[in-house]
Every structure is written in C-alpha cells, then in structure tokens.
C-alpha cells in the first residue's frame, strides 16, 4: 500500500533501547508478538490477521478511518 503519511518502522533488534520499547509495547498492547502493526495507536493483530484484513479490504478501511490516505503516495506516471 502506498500510504500518506508514510508508516514509521522501528527495528527493535537494531536499537539499544529495544528491550525497553518491547516492555512498553507489552504493557500498552498486551502482547510481545512481533512484528506489531499499530493503526491509529491500536494493535491490529498477528501477521496472519493483518494479511486477512488486507485481503478483505478491511485494513484499508481501518487506515482511512485512522486518518491515513491509502494509495496517496503513488508516483504519477509520465505522460507520453
């Protein structure tokens, strides 16, 4: 998906404070399963659940309801 604003990706295994952020995520979301997708500040689910939501179109709807623009960052093709 081309999202606007662009998503923020945090690689916890690449950060010194990764364990601290993981602990905070567990406290806030109730899960430590990674990767973790947050839409509108709320966890979406497991990888399988995210794939199912994307396939059904529900993920796009969730992103739109959270204020994101789906397909908003596509580069326009050149005119010939």
C-alpha positions, 0 to 999 in steps of 0.5 A: 500500500502506498500510504500518506503519511508514510508508516514509521518502522522501528527495528527493535533488534537494531536499537539499544533501547529495544528491550525497553520499547518491547516492555512498553509495547507489552504493557500498552498492547498486551502482547510481545508478538512481533512484528506489531502493526499499530493503526491509529495507536491500536494493535491490529493483530498477528501477521496472519490477521493483518494479511486477512484484513488486507485481503478483505479490504478491511485494513484499508478501511481501518487506515482511512478511518485512522486518518491515513490516505491509502494509495496517496503516495503513488508516483504519477506516471509520465505522460507520453 
